[in-house]
Amino acid sequence: MAINTFFLRVAARCNLNCDYCYVFKHRDNSWKKMPATISDIVIDNFSERLREYLFEENINQANIIFHGGEPLFIGKNRLIEISDKIRTMCENYASISFSLQTNGTLIDEKFLDNCAKRGIGISLSLDGPENVHNHHRKYASGSGSFQDVLNAINLLKKYPEIFEGVIGVIDPNFAPDEILSFYDDNDLTNIDLLLPDSTYIDPPMGKEKDHFIYSKWLINAFDSWFSKHQRLHYRTFEHILQGLLGTSSTLDTFGLGKLDYITIETDGSYHTTDIMKVAYENASAIGLTLFDSSISKAINSEKILEYNKLLSWNNIPLKCKHCEFGNICGGGSLPHRYSADNGFSNPSIYCEEMLALFAHARNKLFKEIEKETKRFIKG
């Protein structure tokens, strides 16, 4: 198996204190032992390993995604220097593209100029309007980060060639139409809203008080998007419709497929997807580092083979194989399948929500197809 995407965690700290963060607020506390920022030695070793791997596998395009914590915690100039070093060391072997996922609070125009010159794409975290966003995405002082993020968005709009969109986390206590209208009104058309990372050990917040709170939110969000906001490219909903029409590809929100990237932590250790941190301590750790193992050895390790095995149709839960939407959902996101008793041999903790959403989306889609068909026949 060959991959061409690499999540490079350049900072294991963050300037925000978001209460649902899968890195800092769940079961894995290994970040406390990680270097706060990546070192020159790790960057040099990564660049050498990447160059070696590109040559071995004859790969002509590689994607580097800077991640955190908050990647700009390392410093804006430092991040540009790292991208330049990696590109210089590897550009004779492949075309290297860069992007980063940021909370937006540290962005300024000079940094965006440097990113635009180098084609570094930027995705920004934004949960919705001020009252929604500030409910969870706060500074350590307790103050909300919305105004700083909004300033970043206004700057990014000057650089549409590198602005890749926004990702938010769902809070079912806020009306989805309010959130989608906010994105629409602000021309934020490339979006995704993700369910809070949860497991059977740590169930979704609020569900103990209202068992159907997430089902209702997802259905209302789908209706709002389908009827009023389809100019928004809402990744999860578009994937569901494609799946219902038989044309979907894999999406890490759901199961099936294979892990098509690898993560490198600030200490140079190899990891699978870092969302596995919600399950248990070191759930994502492969047990190898840049200093002792090649990228080829890491991606062919037992840990990644096991990960991909869990994503395969043969190894999704029996309940999911019998589900009418099993071929689209695939058991759900792997981290969300975890329990202390059965490991990952469970449907997603959001199984009921996915079933309700898929059924509702199918009915909505087929009614729309039927209506359009009748309109076409009438002429």
C-alpha positions as CSV (number, residue, x, y, z in Angstrom):
1,M,0.0,0.0,0.0
2,A,1.3,3.4,-1.0
3,I,0.1,6.8,0.4
4,N,0.8,10.3,-0.6
5,T,-0.7,12.4,2.3
6,F,1.1,13.1,5.5
7,F,-0.3,14.9,8.6
8,L,2.7,16.7,10.2
9,R,1.9,17.8,13.7
10,V,4.1,20.8,14.1
11,A,2.7,21.8,17.5
12,A,1.4,19.7,20.4
13,R,-0.1,22.7,22.1
14,C,-2.9,25.2,21.4
15,N,-3.7,28.8,22.3
16,L,-7.4,27.9,22.7
17,N,-9.1,25.7,25.2
18,C,-12.0,24.1,23.3
19,D,-13.9,21.8,25.6
20,Y,-14.5,19.0,23.0
21,C,-11.0,18.8,21.6
22,Y,-10.1,15.3,20.6
23,V,-6.4,16.0,21.2
24,F,-6.5,17.6,24.7
25,K,-9.9,16.7,26.2
26,H,-10.3,13.0,25.8
27,R,-8.6,9.7,26.9
28,D,-5.1,10.2,25.4
29,N,-2.9,12.4,27.5
30,S,0.3,11.5,25.6
31,W,0.5,15.1,24.3
32,K,1.7,16.2,27.7
33,K,4.9,14.2,27.1
34,M,5.3,15.5,23.5
35,P,7.6,18.4,22.6
36,A,5.5,21.5,22.4
37,T,6.7,22.2,18.9
38,I,8.5,20.1,16.3
39,S,12.3,20.4,16.1
40,D,14.7,20.9,13.2
41,I,16.0,17.4,13.8
42,V,12.5,15.9,13.3
43,I,11.9,18.1,10.2
44,D,15.2,17.0,8.7
45,N,14.4,13.3,9.4
46,F,10.9,13.6,8.0
47,S,12.2,15.3,4.8
48,E,14.8,12.6,4.3
49,R,12.3,9.8,5.0
50,L,9.8,11.4,2.6
51,R,12.4,11.8,-0.1
52,E,13.4,8.2,0.3
53,Y,9.7,7.1,0.2
54,L,8.8,9.2,-2.9
55,F,11.8,7.6,-4.8
56,E,11.0,4.1,-3.7
57,E,7.3,4.3,-4.6
58,N,7.7,6.5,-7.7
59,I,5.2,9.0,-6.3
60,N,5.0,12.3,-8.2
61,Q,2.7,14.2,-5.9
62,A,2.7,14.4,-2.1
63,N,0.4,16.4,0.3
64,I,1.7,17.7,3.6
65,I,-1.0,18.9,6.1
66,F,0.3,20.9,9.0
67,H,-1.7,20.1,12.1
68,G,-1.7,20.7,15.9
69,G,-2.9,21.6,18.5
70,E,-2.7,24.8,16.6
71,P,0.0,24.7,13.9
72,L,0.6,28.4,14.1
73,F,1.6,28.0,17.7
74,I,5.0,27.2,16.3
75,G,5.2,30.7,14.8
76,K,4.1,31.9,11.4
77,N,7.6,32.5,10.0
78,R,8.7,29.1,11.4
79,L,5.9,27.3,9.6
80,I,6.8,29.0,6.3
81,E,10.5,28.0,6.9
82,I,9.5,24.4,7.4
83,S,7.4,24.2,4.2
84,D,10.3,25.7,2.3
85,K,12.8,23.2,3.7
86,I,10.6,20.2,2.9
87,R,9.9,21.4,-0.6
88,T,13.6,22.1,-1.2
89,M,14.6,18.6,0.0
90,C,11.9,16.8,-2.0
91,E,11.0,18.9,-5.0
92,N,13.4,16.9,-7.3
93,Y,11.4,13.8,-6.5
94,A,7.7,15.0,-6.5
95,S,5.5,18.0,-6.5
96,I,4.8,18.9,-2.9
97,S,1.6,20.6,-1.8
98,F,1.0,22.1,1.6
99,S,-2.1,23.0,3.7
100,L,-3.0,23.6,7.3
101,Q,-6.0,23.3,9.6
102,T,-6.0,26.3,11.9
103,N,-8.3,27.9,14.5
104,G,-7.6,31.2,12.7
105,T,-6.8,33.3,15.7
106,L,-3.1,33.8,14.8
107,I,-3.5,34.6,11.1
108,D,-2.3,37.9,9.7
109,E,-2.0,39.3,6.2
110,K,1.7,38.9,5.9
111,F,1.4,35.2,6.7
112,L,-1.4,34.9,4.1
113,D,0.8,36.6,1.5
114,N,3.6,34.0,2.2
115,C,1.1,31.2,1.9
116,A,-0.4,32.5,-1.3
117,K,3.1,32.8,-2.9
118,R,3.7,29.1,-2.0
119,G,0.2,27.8,-2.6
120,I,-0.3,26.7,1.0
121,G,-4.0,26.0,1.5
122,I,-5.8,26.9,4.7
123,S,-8.8,25.3,6.3
124,L,-10.3,27.1,9.3
125,S,-12.3,25.9,12.3
126,L,-15.6,27.8,12.8
127,D,-18.6,26.4,14.5
128,G,-21.1,29.1,13.4
129,P,-22.2,32.5,14.5
130,E,-20.7,34.2,17.6
131,N,-23.1,32.7,20.2
132,V,-22.5,29.2,18.8
133,H,-18.7,29.4,18.2
134,N,-17.9,31.0,21.5
135,H,-19.8,28.4,23.5
136,H,-17.0,26.0,23.0
137,R,-14.0,27.6,21.3
138,K,-12.6,29.8,24.1
139,Y,-9.2,31.1,25.1
140,A,-7.8,29.8,28.4
141,S,-9.0,33.1,30.0
142,G,-12.6,32.0,29.1
143,S,-13.2,34.7,26.5
144,G,-14.5,33.6,23.1
145,S,-12.4,33.5,20.0
146,F,-15.1,34.4,17.4
147,Q,-14.1,38.0,16.6
148,D,-10.5,36.9,16.0
149,V,-11.6,34.1,13.8
150,L,-14.0,36.4,11.9
151,N,-11.1,38.8,11.3
152,A,-9.1,35.8,9.8
153,I,-12.0,34.9,7.5
154,N,-12.2,38.5,6.2
155,L,-8.5,38.4,5.5
156,L,-8.8,34.9,3.9
157,K,-11.5,36.2,1.5
158,K,-8.8,38.3,-0.1
159,Y,-7.0,35.0,-0.9
160,P,-9.7,32.7,-2.4
161,E,-7.0,30.6,-4.2
162,I,-5.8,29.2,-0.8
163,F,-9.0,29.4,1.3
164,E,-10.1,25.7,1.4
165,G,-13.2,26.2,3.7
166,V,-14.3,25.7,7.2
167,I,-14.9,22.8,9.6
168,G,-17.1,23.0,12.7
169,V,-18.3,20.7,15.5
170,I,-22.1,20.2,16.0
171,D,-23.7,21.4,19.2
172,P,-27.3,20.1,19.0
173,N,-28.5,22.9,21.3
174,F,-28.2,25.4,18.6
175,A,-30.6,25.6,15.6
176,P,-28.9,24.2,12.4
177,D,-30.7,26.7,10.2
178,E,-29.1,29.6,12.2
179,I,-25.6,28.0,11.6
180,L,-26.1,27.3,7.9
181,S,-27.6,30.7,7.3
182,F,-24.5,32.2,8.9
183,Y,-22.2,30.3,6.6
184,D,-24.3,31.2,3.6
185,D,-24.6,34.9,4.4
186,N,-20.8,35.0,4.8
187,D,-20.1,33.2,1.5
188,L,-18.5,30.3,3.4
189,T,-19.6,27.7,0.8
190,N,-17.1,24.9,1.5
191,I,-18.1,23.5,4.9
192,D,-18.4,20.4,7.0
193,L,-20.0,20.0,10.5
194,L,-18.8,17.0,12.4
195,L,-20.5,15.2,15.3
196,P,-18.5,15.6,18.6
197,D,-16.0,12.8,18.9
198,S,-17.4,10.2,21.3
199,T,-17.2,6.6,22.2
200,Y,-19.2,4.1,24.3
201,I,-17.0,5.1,27.2
202,D,-17.6,8.8,26.7
203,P,-21.1,9.1,25.1
204,P,-22.2,12.2,23.2
205,M,-22.8,15.3,25.4
206,G,-26.5,16.0,26.0
207,K,-27.7,12.6,24.8
208,E,-28.4,11.5,28.4
209,K,-31.1,14.2,28.7
210,D,-32.6,13.9,25.2
211,H,-31.8,10.5,23.5
212,F,-32.9,11.9,20.1
213,I,-31.2,15.3,20.3
214,Y,-28.6,14.5,17.6
215,S,-31.0,12.7,15.3
216,K,-33.3,15.7,15.4
217,W,-30.5,18.1,14.7
218,L,-29.1,16.2,11.8
219,I,-32.5,15.8,10.2
220,N,-33.3,19.5,10.6
221,A,-29.9,20.4,9.3
222,F,-30.4,18.2,6.3
223,D,-33.7,19.8,5.5
224,S,-32.3,23.3,5.9
225,W,-29.4,22.5,3.6
226,F,-31.5,20.6,1.0
227,S,-34.2,23.2,0.8
228,K,-32.4,26.5,1.3
229,H,-28.6,26.2,1.3
230,Q,-27.5,23.8,-1.4
231,R,-25.0,26.3,-2.6
232,L,-23.1,25.2,0.5
233,H,-20.8,22.3,-0.2
234,Y,-21.7,20.4,3.0
235,R,-19.3,17.5,2.6
236,T,-21.0,14.9,4.9
237,F,-24.5,15.5,3.3
238,E,-23.1,15.5,-0.2
239,H,-21.4,12.2,0.5
240,I,-24.7,10.7,1.8
241,L,-26.6,11.7,-1.3
242,Q,-23.8,10.3,-3.5
243,G,-23.9,7.1,-1.6
244,L,-27.7,6.8,-2.0
245,L,-27.2,7.3,-5.7
246,G,-24.5,4.7,-5.8
247,T,-21.6,7.0,-6.6
248,S,-20.0,7.7,-3.2
249,S,-16.3,7.6,-2.4
250,T,-14.9,7.0,1.1
251,L,-15.1,9.6,3.8
252,D,-13.4,9.4,7.2
253,T,-16.7,10.4,8.8
254,F,-17.8,6.9,8.0
255,G,-16.2,3.5,7.8
256,L,-14.9,1.3,4.9
257,G,-12.0,2.2,2.7
258,K,-8.4,2.4,3.9
259,L,-6.3,4.7,5.9
260,D,-4.8,6.8,3.1
261,Y,-2.5,9.0,5.2
262,I,-0.1,8.8,8.1
263,T,0.5,11.2,11.0
264,I,3.9,12.3,12.4
265,E,3.9,13.7,15.9
266,T,6.2,16.5,17.2
267,D,8.6,13.9,18.6
268,G,8.9,12.1,15.2
269,S,6.7,9.1,16.1
270,Y,4.4,7.6,13.5
271,H,0.6,7.5,14.2
272,T,-2.6,6.5,12.4
273,T,-5.4,9.0,12.5
274,D,-5.1,11.3,15.5
275,I,-8.9,11.1,16.2
276,M,-8.1,7.7,17.7
277,K,-7.0,9.7,20.7
278,V,-10.6,9.7,21.9
279,A,-10.5,6.0,22.5
280,Y,-7.6,5.3,24.9
281,E,-4.0,6.3,25.7
282,N,-1.7,5.9,22.6
283,A,-4.5,4.4,20.5
284,S,-3.1,6.1,17.4
285,A,0.6,5.2,18.1
286,I,2.2,2.8,15.6
287,G,5.3,2.2,17.8
288,L,7.8,3.4,15.3
289,T,9.6,6.7,14.7
290,L,11.3,8.6,11.9
291,F,14.6,7.8,13.7
292,D,14.3,4.1,13.5
293,S,11.9,3.3,10.6
294,S,11.1,4.2,7.1
295,I,7.7,5.5,6.0
296,S,7.3,2.2,4.1
297,K,7.8,0.2,7.3
298,A,5.4,2.4,9.2
299,I,2.5,2.1,6.7
300,N,3.0,-1.6,6.4
301,S,3.1,-2.0,10.2
302,E,0.7,-4.3,12.1
303,K,-1.0,-1.3,13.6
304,I,-2.1,0.1,10.2
305,L,-2.9,-3.4,8.9
306,E,-5.1,-3.8,11.9
307,Y,-6.7,-0.4,11.3
308,N,-7.5,-1.2,7.7
309,K,-8.8,-4.6,8.6
310,L,-11.3,-3.0,10.9
311,L,-12.4,-0.7,8.1
312,S,-13.0,-3.6,5.7
313,W,-16.5,-5.0,4.9
314,N,-15.6,-8.4,6.3
315,N,-14.8,-6.9,9.7
316,I,-17.5,-4.3,10.2
317,P,-20.1,-5.3,12.9
318,L,-22.7,-7.9,11.8
319,K,-25.4,-5.4,12.5
320,C,-23.9,-3.1,10.0
321,K,-23.6,-5.8,7.3
322,H,-27.4,-6.3,7.7
323,C,-28.2,-2.6,7.7
324,E,-29.7,-1.2,4.4
325,F,-27.2,1.6,4.6
326,G,-24.2,-0.5,5.7
327,N,-22.4,-0.1,2.3
328,I,-22.5,3.7,2.8
329,C,-22.0,4.1,6.5
330,G,-19.6,1.2,7.0
331,G,-20.1,1.1,10.7
332,G,-19.3,4.8,11.1
333,S,-16.1,6.5,12.0
334,L,-13.7,4.0,13.6
335,P,-12.9,5.9,16.8
336,H,-16.7,6.3,17.4
337,R,-17.0,2.5,17.5
338,Y,-14.8,2.0,20.6
339,S,-16.0,0.4,23.8
340,A,-14.1,-1.1,26.8
341,D,-15.7,-4.5,26.3
342,N,-15.6,-5.0,22.5
343,G,-12.9,-2.6,21.3
344,F,-13.9,-1.4,17.9
345,S,-16.3,-4.3,17.2
346,N,-19.3,-2.1,17.6
347,P,-21.4,0.1,15.3
348,S,-20.7,3.8,15.8
349,I,-22.0,5.3,19.0
350,Y,-24.0,7.5,16.6
351,C,-25.6,4.4,14.9
352,E,-29.2,5.5,15.6
353,E,-28.5,9.0,14.4
354,M,-26.9,7.8,11.2
355,L,-29.8,5.4,10.5
356,A,-32.3,8.2,11.0
357,L,-30.4,10.6,8.8
358,F,-29.8,8.2,6.0
359,A,-33.5,7.1,5.9
360,H,-34.7,10.7,6.0
361,A,-32.2,11.8,3.3
362,R,-33.3,8.9,1.0
363,N,-37.0,9.8,1.4
364,K,-36.2,13.4,0.7
365,L,-34.1,12.6,-2.4
366,F,-36.5,10.1,-3.9
367,K,-39.5,12.5,-3.4
368,E,-37.5,15.2,-5.2
369,I,-36.6,12.7,-8.0
370,E,-40.2,11.7,-8.4
371,K,-41.3,15.4,-8.5
372,E,-38.8,16.2,-11.1
373,T,-39.7,13.2,-13.2
374,K,-43.4,14.2,-13.2
375,R,-42.4,17.7,-14.2
376,F,-40.3,16.4,-17.0
377,I,-43.0,14.1,-18.3
378,K,-45.5,16.9,-18.3
379,G,-43.1,18.8,-20.5
